[in-house]
Amino acid sequence: MTGKELMYVDDALGHLTHFKTLCDDYTKKIKDPSLKAFVKDLSKQTETMKMRFMNILGGNESNE
């Protein structure tokens, strides 16, 4: 992987981490149950996406 590609990967992972943090923070503040559930689901999906990305980078891609 080139240096530029590594910078892209680092940036993408940073964005996923930041988005998950935002979702987790807003989940604590949201009062509406359906909106709260939606944002919690977004947080879980973001974590799943990050883990899949990390598995691909580590050569542990699974056949799901």
Buried (B, 14 or more C-beta within 10 A) or exposed (E): EEEEEEEEBEEEBEEBEEBBEBBBEBBEEBEEEEEBEBBBEBBEEBBEBBEBBEEEEEEEEEEE
